[in-house]
């Protein structure tokens, strides 16, 4: 049986309207809205933050209006603006509902076309007590005498103030119900502050009438607004902080101030004068001179922070202006006080610690990620930078954020995000206070679903399709708190603040004399030249110039702690000019303290890195810390090598492929060198990373040349070709200045003519050498084939069979020794392994090498020691060929390998350090001797690498005592600034290692 369909009523029921009270239907009928004509009104009512509360209050209001209800009813039906204001107000605030019911005729105030001006507010509040302008010698435009000054004055002022507050709240809330314009946050805060000014002006007029009944006011009294009222960003319900200035500060002035506070606190809001000198223990009223004397001698840091927002609000405005003009220079100089920045930061932490642990997540004002985080960060930035930048001399938090962004002190995105979060949190604070007109900053508890639902609707938060309004509100609260906390930490604790605060104001303005003095004090050898760099960096009126001016005080200080601040500043100028079109560069330096500090250490210590960083600027981003540590340590050598080869493989043209590989090598060299110089990598890690890059570039170049050749030939390659790493490349122990020692081996493919195959392989090897060795601004890529059979007189490439025949018949002891470092690094892996199997019997002979071969190696070693050291070199401090240097250690290890590798397979290893580990483990040498050899190799390698980083070019000779030696010592990881101590340490370590070397080479 099909049921007949019933038409759905055009009039929504209480359920569809979201009304839950059992009396809701009766209330709607009582109001006469439960009919078709009332449908628009019903739907509007349903949109009120608390529709049941609004409906209940409307019924009460109808009863209060009695026969005047039809006028309001008609207005509600016809005027959507009034309807939106009234329903939103009654659904948001029990306090304003009670006020309307008690004073029902005031609903007509909600029909105002616009909010009254400050002057209109003052006139309205003064009218409530029949106030007239005060006369006499101390009269002024903001001093009045009330005509009604008895006890009734308080109730008259309270009602008039509540009326005006109600109108603002209704306008503010109306968009939640009807399509009304949303008042900007700044408008609401400014209007509330104007209303506070009007209220205290009226309270002062009553005070004048009570205290000075029998004559004119005999004193000048200025009322100074502080805090949020001073900044014109007041809350709906808040203490109003004030300071009084009087001439003279006598009993009459004190009584006027005290009476004004009493009237205002009874009629409007609490008036708090605790920010005055000495706080609540100090005199309520002081003269201007007394204020200034206190601030000059006794004021603490937080008092200057509070004075940042001072504003003359009523009373003697001329005296108030004199007060502001006198104290503000002290405010802007406050950041020059010792420990100013740390004091402000400590105060913020103390404020946060005062919040009970169970309320910290719900506290909008004082907790983590709260309004105070924004305000403290903004005020600290203002106070530090405002002493030289008048554009920051504003009181309002949002205005200050805009000024900080415009001046480059805060990133535009950060300022916009912080402003948005601040206004969102202030909106929630306003809605919570409107509910009962109580001073509160605490969100409803997490289990208070009804409270959160009301807050979401009052804040005009709507479902987003995935979450209901409460879910959206909760997510927004968390998101904004996290964002505020992150940006607060980023701005409030940035290291540049403390450095800027310590610098001379004239130096910050680049006054030449002061700047030169400051630069000399920081350790710059040529401060006049440094000043020229500063002027070039900060020249013009561009945003980049302003950001440079902001950064430089800190950067100069950090550079001053490096071995060569003058060269570092020049390098920074070059990097800045080279990256002028990179918009992220200055932003990262300003916002990421770790990046800026590490960059200055690098630039002030190294001539090797600046050009690399200019050509591989993305490396600078990696100076930041990531979730697991410094980003410089993130890339792994295997991943880097794979990336180099993949990038080169995208190109058919060999030159473009090698250029791509070189580009990534440049980036990797910059990363490794930066991490090394900053003490993040050990010597073995540096050597492994550099070797891995060299291998990857060789592989990429060889593959690219072979691909291009095959394309040109129109046929596959006639031979397989492999590259065998020799020397430090074979041991994967390259340094920054090392060439790549290699052998090229080929093997003709089946059916190919051997002569043709070898000729082809030679052309491939020559192209690889030429492409990699092409001139470049990057560190050179020299492929050295001097260790091939017959040396430089032998063919560039041999077949595997030719190598086998040569080593079987003609291998000299030094060639056998060289083969100990041979390892497959590029090209055909299978061919490379076959080559290693061919040479293994040669380099690891059964029974060890002969006594004659040992004597020959000793003879060659003695000749190298006597003849190979460059003329003028100091044998005690030459890192490669000097006493106990790299050659000594490597020859010693190789001699032991030649003698014992047949017994200990672990010695079949091309790495010096790993071979030393085996020598120690097998007891071939005493553990103490091995330790001396290992320490000497690591010390010499670190020193050799440091020489390249400092000087920018390969070098093996340590300099004598002086600035360059100190720089090498610092880069090599020596813990003190004394280069001579490092040199003594180096000579002591290598001398002891040399004794071990001599014992090994002099033994049987």
Secondary structure, 3 states (H helix, E strand, C coil): CCCCCCCCCCCCCCCCCCCCCCCHHHHHHHHCCCCHHHHHHHHHHHCCCCHHHHHHHHHHHHHHHHHHHHHHHHHHHHCHHHHHHHHHHHHHCHHHHHHHHHCHHHHHHHHCCCCCCHHHHHHHHHHHCCCEECCCCCCCCCCEECCCCCCHHHHHHHHHHHHHHHHHHHHHHHHHCCCCCCCCHHHHHHHHHHHHHHHHHHHHHHHHHHHCCCCCCCCEEEEEECHHHHCCCCCCCCCEEEEEEEECCCHHHHHHHHHHHHHHHHHCCCEECCCCCCHHHCCCEECHHHHHHHHHHCCCHHHHHHHCCCEEEEECHHHHHHHHHHHHHHHHHHHHCCCHHHHHHHHHHHHHHCCCHHHCCCECCCCCCCHHHHHHHHHHHHHHHCCCCHHHCCCCHHHHHHHHHHCCCCCHHHHHHHHHHHHHHHHHHHHHHHHHCCCCCECCCCCCHHHHHHHHHHCCCCCCCCCCHHHHHHHHHHHHHHHHHHHHHHHHCCCHHHHHHHCCHHHHCCCHHHHHHHHHHCCCCCHHHHHHHHHHHHCCCCHHHHHHHHHHHHHHHHHHCCCCHHHHHHHHHHHHHHCCCCCHHHHHHHHCHHHHHHHHHHHCCCCCHHHHHHHCCHHHHCCCEECCEEHHHCCCHHHHHHHHHHHHHCCCCHHHHHHHHHHHHHHHHHHHHHHHHCCCCCHHHHHHHHHHHHHHHHHHHHHHHHHHHHHHHCCCCCEEEEEEECHHHHCCCCCCCCCEEEEEEEEECCCCCHHHHHHHHHHHHHHHHHHHCCCCCCCCCCEECCCCCCHHHCCCEEEHHHHHHHHHHCCCHHHHHHHCCCEEEEECHHHHHHHHHHHHHHHCCCCCCCHHHHHHHHHHHHHHHHHCCCCCCCCCCECCCCCCCHHHHHHHHHHHHHHHCCCCHHHCCCCHHHHHHHHHHCCCCCHHHHHHHHHHHHHHHHHHHHHHHHHCCCCCECCCCCHHHHHHHHHCCCCCCCHHHHHHHHHHHHHHHHHHHHHHHHCC
